[in-house]
Amino acid sequence: MAYSDLRIGRYSALRMTYHITTVTRNRAPVFRDFHAARSVVIQLKMLHDEGRAETLCYVLMPDHLHWLMTLRAGGLSDAVRRLKGRTAHAIGRPVWQPNYYDHGIRSDEDLRKLARYIVANPLRSGLVDRIGAYPWWDSIWLDAGLSG
Protein backbone atom coordinates (compact mmCIF):
# COMPACT_ATOMS: atom_id res chain seq x y z
CA MET A 1 0.00 0.00 0.00
CA ALA A 2 1.38 3.39 -1.00
CA TYR A 3 1.46 6.34 1.38
CA SER A 4 -1.07 8.20 -0.77
CA ASP A 5 -3.49 5.30 -0.30
CA LEU A 6 -3.45 5.96 3.45
CA ARG A 7 -4.76 9.49 2.88
CA ILE A 8 -7.76 8.41 0.76
CA GLY A 9 -11.03 9.29 2.43
CA ARG A 10 -9.37 11.48 5.03
CA TYR A 11 -10.19 15.11 5.42
CA SER A 12 -9.23 17.95 7.67
CA ALA A 13 -11.58 20.37 9.33
CA LEU A 14 -10.98 23.98 10.26
CA ARG A 15 -11.03 24.69 14.00
CA MET A 16 -10.34 21.01 14.71
CA THR A 17 -7.42 20.11 16.95
CA TYR A 18 -4.91 17.50 15.77
CA HIS A 19 -1.98 15.65 17.26
CA ILE A 20 0.64 15.39 14.52
CA THR A 21 3.70 13.16 14.72
CA THR A 22 6.30 13.35 11.99
CA VAL A 23 9.70 11.68 11.82
CA THR A 24 13.03 12.52 10.22
CA ARG A 25 14.36 10.48 7.31
CA ASN A 26 15.87 7.25 8.59
CA ARG A 27 15.19 8.53 12.12
CA ALA A 28 18.36 10.61 11.88
CA PRO A 29 18.84 12.80 15.00
CA VAL A 30 18.78 16.00 12.92
CA PHE A 31 17.44 18.12 15.77
CA ARG A 32 20.38 17.58 18.08
CA ASP A 33 21.75 20.50 16.09
CA PHE A 34 20.64 23.82 17.61
CA HIS A 35 20.10 25.60 14.29
CA ALA A 36 18.10 22.73 12.82
CA ALA A 37 15.89 22.56 15.90
CA ARG A 38 15.45 26.32 15.97
CA SER A 39 14.31 26.28 12.33
CA VAL A 40 11.36 24.03 13.27
CA VAL A 41 10.36 26.33 16.12
CA ILE A 42 10.52 29.33 13.79
CA GLN A 43 8.29 27.57 11.25
CA LEU A 44 5.73 26.63 13.91
CA LYS A 45 5.56 30.31 14.87
CA MET A 46 5.32 31.36 11.22
CA LEU A 47 2.32 29.06 10.65
CA HIS A 48 0.72 30.66 13.70
CA ASP A 49 1.48 34.20 12.52
CA GLU A 50 0.02 33.41 9.08
CA GLY A 51 -3.19 32.26 10.77
CA ARG A 52 -2.86 28.69 9.48
CA ALA A 53 -2.30 26.78 12.71
CA GLU A 54 -2.50 27.55 16.40
CA THR A 55 0.12 25.57 18.26
CA LEU A 56 -1.19 24.35 21.62
CA CYS A 57 1.98 22.47 22.45
CA TYR A 58 4.90 20.72 20.81
CA VAL A 59 8.00 18.80 21.65
CA LEU A 60 10.81 18.43 19.14
CA MET A 61 12.81 15.30 19.79
CA PRO A 62 16.16 14.61 18.07
CA ASP A 63 14.41 12.57 15.35
CA HIS A 64 10.72 13.52 15.43
CA LEU A 65 8.14 16.15 16.25
CA HIS A 66 4.92 15.90 18.28
CA TRP A 67 2.66 18.86 17.54
CA LEU A 68 -0.74 19.54 19.09
CA MET A 69 -2.38 22.18 16.94
CA THR A 70 -5.71 23.65 15.92
CA LEU A 71 -6.16 24.11 12.19
CA ARG A 72 -7.13 27.71 11.39
CA ALA A 73 -6.85 27.95 7.57
CA GLY A 74 -6.25 25.63 4.64
CA GLY A 75 -5.93 21.90 5.01
CA LEU A 76 -4.00 19.82 7.49
CA SER A 77 -1.76 18.33 4.81
CA ASP A 78 -0.97 21.87 3.58
CA ALA A 79 0.09 22.99 7.07
CA VAL A 80 2.31 19.94 7.55
CA ARG A 81 3.73 20.28 4.01
CA ARG A 82 4.61 23.93 4.67
CA LEU A 83 6.25 23.08 8.00
CA LYS A 84 8.34 20.30 6.48
CA GLY A 85 9.24 22.13 3.28
CA ARG A 86 10.23 25.36 4.96
CA THR A 87 12.25 23.51 7.58
CA ALA A 88 14.11 21.51 4.94
CA HIS A 89 14.78 24.72 3.01
CA ALA A 90 16.12 26.47 6.13
CA ILE A 91 18.37 23.52 6.99
CA GLY A 92 19.47 23.13 3.37
CA ARG A 93 18.67 19.46 2.86
CA PRO A 94 15.82 16.95 2.99
CA VAL A 95 14.91 16.34 6.62
CA TRP A 96 11.57 14.57 6.96
CA GLN A 97 10.01 11.31 5.91
CA PRO A 98 7.20 12.14 3.48
CA ASN A 99 4.42 10.77 5.69
CA TYR A 100 3.10 11.77 9.09
CA TYR A 101 0.62 10.51 11.63
CA ASP A 102 -2.36 12.62 12.59
CA HIS A 103 -5.06 12.10 15.18
CA GLY A 104 -8.10 14.35 15.21
CA ILE A 105 -8.93 15.18 18.81
CA ARG A 106 -12.46 14.39 19.95
CA SER A 107 -14.29 17.04 21.93
CA ASP A 108 -14.29 14.82 25.03
CA GLU A 109 -10.50 14.33 25.07
CA ASP A 110 -8.55 16.20 27.75
CA LEU A 111 -6.17 18.50 25.87
CA ARG A 112 -4.08 19.30 28.94
CA LYS A 113 -3.57 15.62 29.68
CA LEU A 114 -2.51 15.03 26.07
CA ALA A 115 -0.20 18.06 26.21
CA ARG A 116 1.44 16.72 29.38
CA TYR A 117 1.98 13.39 27.66
CA ILE A 118 3.49 15.09 24.61
CA VAL A 119 5.91 17.36 26.46
CA ALA A 120 7.00 14.51 28.75
CA ASN A 121 8.61 12.71 25.81
CA PRO A 122 12.15 13.85 26.71
CA LEU A 123 11.64 12.51 30.25
CA ARG A 124 10.35 9.13 29.09
CA SER A 125 13.19 8.78 26.59
CA GLY A 126 15.81 9.61 29.22
CA LEU A 127 17.11 12.77 27.52
CA VAL A 128 16.56 14.83 30.69
CA ASP A 129 15.48 14.28 34.28
CA ARG A 130 13.05 17.22 34.30
CA ILE A 131 11.15 18.83 31.45
CA GLY A 132 12.52 22.30 32.24
CA ALA A 133 15.97 21.05 31.27
CA TYR A 134 14.85 20.27 27.70
CA PRO A 135 14.90 23.27 25.35
CA TRP A 136 12.63 22.20 22.47
CA TRP A 137 9.08 22.26 23.78
CA ASP A 138 6.35 24.74 24.56
CA SER A 139 2.73 24.75 25.67
CA ILE A 140 -0.03 27.33 25.95
CA TRP A 141 -0.67 25.87 29.42
CA LEU A 142 2.83 26.58 30.69
CA ASP A 143 1.60 29.14 33.24
CA ALA A 144 -1.05 26.69 34.43
CA GLY A 145 1.50 24.28 35.84
CA LEU A 146 1.84 21.92 32.90
CA SER A 147 5.53 21.42 33.56
CA GLY A 148 5.02 20.55 37.22
Phi and psi in degrees as GROMACS dihedral restraints (atoms count N, CA, C in turn):
[ dihedral_restraints ]
;  ai    aj    ak    al  type     phi  dphi    fc
    3     4     5     6     1   -79.5    20    10
    4     5     6     7     1   157.1    20    10
    6     7     8     9     1   -56.5    20    10
    7     8     9    10     1   -42.3    20    10
    9    10    11    12     1   -61.5    20    10
   10    11    12    13     1   -28.9    20    10
   12    13    14    15     1   -64.6    20    10
   13    14    15    16     1   -30.8    20    10
   15    16    17    18     1   -68.4    20    10
   16    17    18    19     1   -25.6    20    10
   18    19    20    21     1   -86.8    20    10
   19    20    21    22     1   -12.1    20    10
   21    22    23    24     1   -61.4    20    10
   22    23    24    25     1   132.7    20    10
   24    25    26    27     1    81.9    20    10
   25    26    27    28     1    -2.1    20    10
   27    28    29    30     1   -95.4    20    10
   28    29    30    31     1   148.8    20    10
   30    31    32    33     1  -141.8    20    10
   31    32    33    34     1   164.4    20    10
   33    34    35    36     1  -120.4    20    10
   34    35    36    37     1   151.9    20    10
   36    37    38    39     1  -124.7    20    10
   37    38    39    40     1   133.9    20    10
   39    40    41    42     1   -61.7    20    10
   40    41    42    43     1   146.8    20    10
   42    43    44    45     1    68.6    20    10
   43    44    45    46     1     8.5    20    10
   45    46    47    48     1   -92.3    20    10
   46    47    48    49     1   146.2    20    10
   48    49    50    51     1   -97.4    20    10
   49    50    51    52     1   138.2    20    10
   51    52    53    54     1  -129.8    20    10
   52    53    54    55     1   147.1    20    10
   54    55    56    57     1  -104.8    20    10
   55    56    57    58     1   115.2    20    10
   57    58    59    60     1  -105.8    20    10
   58    59    60    61     1   135.9    20    10
   60    61    62    63     1  -127.3    20    10
   61    62    63    64     1   126.2    20    10
   63    64    65    66     1  -135.3    20    10
   64    65    66    67     1   146.8    20    10
   66    67    68    69     1  -121.1    20    10
   67    68    69    70     1   149.0    20    10
   69    70    71    72     1   -72.4    20    10
   70    71    72    73     1   158.9    20    10
   72    73    74    75     1   -58.9    20    10
   73    74    75    76     1   131.4    20    10
   75    76    77    78     1    55.4    20    10
   76    77    78    79     1    23.1    20    10
   78    79    80    81     1    53.5    20    10
   79    80    81    82     1    32.2    20    10
   81    82    83    84     1   -66.0    20    10
   82    83    84    85     1   137.6    20    10
   84    85    86    87     1   -78.4    20    10
   85    86    87    88     1    56.6    20    10
   87    88    89    90     1   -54.8    20    10
   88    89    90    91     1   -37.5    20    10
   90    91    92    93     1   -89.9    20    10
   91    92    93    94     1    17.2    20    10
   93    94    95    96     1   -74.2    20    10
   94    95    96    97     1   -22.2    20    10
   96    97    98    99     1   -79.7    20    10
   97    98    99   100     1   126.6    20    10
   99   100   101   102     1   -55.4    20    10
  100   101   102   103     1   -48.5    20    10
  102   103   104   105     1   -67.1    20    10
  103   104   105   106     1   -36.9    20    10
  105   106   107   108     1   -65.5    20    10
  106   107   108   109     1   -45.5    20    10
  108   109   110   111     1   -63.6    20    10
  109   110   111   112     1   -43.9    20    10
  111   112   113   114     1   -61.7    20    10
  112   113   114   115     1   -33.1    20    10
  114   115   116   117     1   -64.4    20    10
  115   116   117   118     1   -34.6    20    10
  117   118   119   120     1   -67.1    20    10
  118   119   120   121     1   -45.6    20    10
  120   121   122   123     1   -59.9    20    10
  121   122   123   124     1   -42.9    20    10
  123   124   125   126     1   -60.7    20    10
  124   125   126   127     1   -42.2    20    10
  126   127   128   129     1   -70.1    20    10
  127   128   129   130     1   -34.7    20    10
  129   130   131   132     1   -61.3    20    10
  130   131   132   133     1   -43.2    20    10
  132   133   134   135     1   -66.1    20    10
  133   134   135   136     1   -39.4    20    10
  135   136   137   138     1   -62.5    20    10
  136   137   138   139     1   -42.8    20    10
  138   139   140   141     1   -61.4    20    10
  139   140   141   142     1   -36.5    20    10
  141   142   143   144     1   -66.3    20    10
  142   143   144   145     1   -48.9    20    10
  144   145   146   147     1   -62.7    20    10
  145   146   147   148     1   -30.9    20    10
  147   148   149   150     1   -77.8    20    10
  148   149   150   151     1    -8.7    20    10
  150   151   152   153     1    79.9    20    10
  151   152   153   154     1    17.9    20    10
  153   154   155   156     1   -87.9    20    10
  154   155   156   157     1   -39.8    20    10
  156   157   158   159     1  -148.0    20    10
  157   158   159   160     1   134.0    20    10
  159   160   161   162     1   -99.9    20    10
  160   161   162   163     1   113.8    20    10
  162   163   164   165     1   -78.9    20    10
  163   164   165   166     1   122.6    20    10
  165   166   167   168     1   -89.9    20    10
  166   167   168   169     1   -40.6    20    10
  168   169   170   171     1  -164.0    20    10
  169   170   171   172     1   162.3    20    10
  171   172   173   174     1  -155.1    20    10
  172   173   174   175     1   158.7    20    10
  174   175   176   177     1  -140.3    20    10
  175   176   177   178     1   129.5    20    10
  177   178   179   180     1  -104.8    20    10
  178   179   180   181     1   110.1    20    10
  180   181   182   183     1   -89.3    20    10
  181   182   183   184     1   168.7    20    10
  183   184   185   186     1   -55.3    20    10
  184   185   186   187     1   -31.2    20    10
  186   187   188   189     1  -127.3    20    10
  187   188   189   190     1    11.5    20    10
  189   190   191   192     1  -164.6    20    10
  190   191   192   193     1   166.5    20    10
  192   193   194   195     1  -125.6    20    10
  193   194   195   196     1   134.0    20    10
  195   196   197   198     1  -109.9    20    10
  196   197   198   199     1   128.0    20    10
  198   199   200   201     1  -136.5    20    10
  199   200   201   202     1   116.3    20    10
  201   202   203   204     1   -99.9    20    10
  202   203   204   205     1   115.3    20    10
  204   205   206   207     1  -143.0    20    10
  205   206   207   208     1   156.0    20    10
  207   208   209   210     1  -109.3    20    10
  208   209   210   211     1   125.3    20    10
  210   211   212   213     1   -73.1    20    10
  211   212   213   214     1   126.2    20    10
  213   214   215   216     1  -110.9    20    10
  214   215   216   217     1   -27.5    20    10
  216   217   218   219     1  -156.4    20    10
  217   218   219   220     1   149.5    20    10
  219   220   221   222     1    72.6    20    10
  220   221   222   223     1  -163.1    20    10
  222   223   224   225     1  -104.3    20    10
  223   224   225   226     1   162.4    20    10
  225   226   227   228     1   -61.5    20    10
  226   227   228   229     1   -46.5    20    10
  228   229   230   231     1   -61.4    20    10
  229   230   231   232     1   -34.1    20    10
  231   232   233   234     1   -65.6    20    10
  232   233   234   235     1   -43.7    20    10
  234   235   236   237     1   -62.4    20    10
  235   236   237   238     1   -45.2    20    10
  237   238   239   240     1   -67.3    20    10
  238   239   240   241     1   -41.2    20    10
  240   241   242   243     1   -60.2    20    10
  241   242   243   244     1   -44.2    20    10
  243   244   245   246     1   -62.8    20    10
  244   245   246   247     1   -45.1    20    10
  246   247   248   249     1   -58.0    20    10
  247   248   249   250     1   -49.4    20    10
  249   250   251   252     1   -67.5    20    10
  250   251   252   253     1   -45.2    20    10
  252   253   254   255     1   -64.9    20    10
  253   254   255   256     1   -45.6    20    10
  255   256   257   258     1   -66.4    20    10
  256   257   258   259     1   -37.6    20    10
  258   259   260   261     1   -64.9    20    10
  259   260   261   262     1   -46.3    20    10
  261   262   263   264     1   -60.7    20    10
  262   263   264   265     1   -40.6    20    10
  264   265   266   267     1   -62.9    20    10
  265   266   267   268     1   -44.7    20    10
  267   268   269   270     1   -64.3    20    10
  268   269   270   271     1   -37.1    20    10
  270   271   272   273     1   -80.0    20    10
  271   272   273   274     1   -27.8    20    10
  273   274   275   276     1    93.0    20    10
  274   275   276   277     1    17.4    20    10
  276   277   278   279     1  -165.3    20    10
  277   278   279   280     1   161.8    20    10
  279   280   281   282     1   -60.4    20    10
  280   281   282   283     1   137.1    20    10
  282   283   284   285     1  -120.9    20    10
  283   284   285   286     1   -44.7    20    10
  285   286   287   288     1  -101.9    20    10
  286   287   288   289     1   151.3    20    10
  288   289   290   291     1   -66.6    20    10
  289   290   291   292     1   151.6    20    10
  291   292   293   294     1   -69.4    20    10
  292   293   294   295     1   -24.1    20    10
  294   295   296   297     1   -95.1    20    10
  295   296   297   298     1   174.0    20    10
  297   298   299   300     1  -158.1    20    10
  298   299   300   301     1   161.2    20    10
  300   301   302   303     1  -105.2    20    10
  301   302   303   304     1   135.4    20    10
  303   304   305   306     1  -132.2    20    10
  304   305   306   307     1   145.0    20    10
  306   307   308   309     1  -131.3    20    10
  307   308   309   310     1   115.8    20    10
  309   310   311   312     1   -73.2    20    10
  310   311   312   313     1   128.9    20    10
  312   313   314   315     1   -83.0    20    10
  313   314   315   316     1   126.8    20    10
  315   316   317   318     1   -73.1    20    10
  316   317   318   319     1   154.9    20    10
  318   319   320   321     1   -63.6    20    10
  319   320   321   322     1   -22.9    20    10
  321   322   323   324     1   -91.0    20    10
  322   323   324   325     1    -0.3    20    10
  324   325   326   327     1   -79.8    20    10
  325   326   327   328     1   143.7    20    10
  327   328   329   330     1   -84.4    20    10
  328   329   330   331     1   105.7    20    10
  330   331   332   333     1   -64.5    20    10
  331   332   333   334     1   -38.1    20    10
  333   334   335   336     1   -64.8    20    10
  334   335   336   337     1   -39.9    20    10
  336   337   338   339     1   -63.6    20    10
  337   338   339   340     1   -43.7    20    10
  339   340   341   342     1   -63.7    20    10
  340   341   342   343     1   -42.3    20    10
  342   343   344   345     1   -60.9    20    10
  343   344   345   346     1   -42.4    20    10
  345   346   347   348     1   -60.0    20    10
  346   347   348   349     1   -42.6    20    10
  348   349   350   351     1   -61.5    20    10
  349   350   351   352     1   -45.3    20    10
  351   352   353   354     1   -61.9    20    10
  352   353   354   355     1   -52.4    20    10
  354   355   356   357     1   -73.3    20    10
  355   356   357   358     1   -12.8    20    10
  357   358   359   360     1   -82.2    20    10
  358   359   360   361     1    -1.5    20    10
  360   361   362   363     1   -51.5    20    10
  361   362   363   364     1   -46.3    20    10
  363   364   365   366     1   -61.9    20    10
  364   365   366   367     1   -31.2    20    10
  366   367   368   369     1   -68.4    20    10
  367   368   369   370     1   -49.7    20    10
  369   370   371   372     1   -63.5    20    10
  370   371   372   373     1   -31.5    20    10
  372   373   374   375     1   -85.4    20    10
  373   374   375   376     1    -5.5    20    10
  375   376   377   378     1    82.7    20    10
  376   377   378   379     1    13.3    20    10
  378   379   380   381     1   -71.9    20    10
  379   380   381   382     1   -31.1    20    10
  381   382   383   384     1  -144.1    20    10
  382   383   384   385     1   166.4    20    10
  384   385   386   387     1  -103.7    20    10
  385   386   387   388     1    -4.1    20    10
  387   388   389   390     1  -153.0    20    10
  388   389   390   391     1   144.3    20    10
  390   391   392   393     1   -62.0    20    10
  391   392   393   394     1   -33.0    20    10
  393   394   395   396     1   -61.8    20    10
  394   395   396   397     1   -18.4    20    10
  396   397   398   399     1   -84.4    20    10
  397   398   399   400     1    -8.8    20    10
  399   400   401   402     1   -99.4    20    10
  400   401   402   403     1   128.3    20    10
  402   403   404   405     1   -83.6    20    10
  403   404   405   406     1   -18.8    20    10
  405   406   407   408     1  -106.9    20    10
  406   407   408   409     1    61.1    20    10
  408   409   410   411     1  -153.5    20    10
  409   410   411   412     1   161.0    20    10
  411   412   413   414     1  -161.2    20    10
  412   413   414   415     1   161.8    20    10
  414   415   416   417     1  -155.3    20    10
  415   416   417   418     1   142.5    20    10
  417   418   419   420     1   -68.8    20    10
  418   419   420   421     1   -16.4    20    10
  420   421   422   423     1   -95.8    20    10
  421   422   423   424     1    15.6    20    10
  423   424   425   426     1   -55.5    20    10
  424   425   426   427     1   -44.2    20    10
  426   427   428   429     1   -72.0    20    10
  427   428   429   430     1   -13.3    20    10
  429   430   431   432     1   -93.2    20    10
  430   431   432   433     1    14.2    20    10
  432   433   434   435     1    85.3    20    10
  433   434   435   436     1    24.7    20    10
  435   436   437   438     1   -62.1    20    10
  436   437   438   439     1   -37.2    20    10
  438   439   440   441     1   -79.9    20    10
  439   440   441   442     1    -7.4    20    10
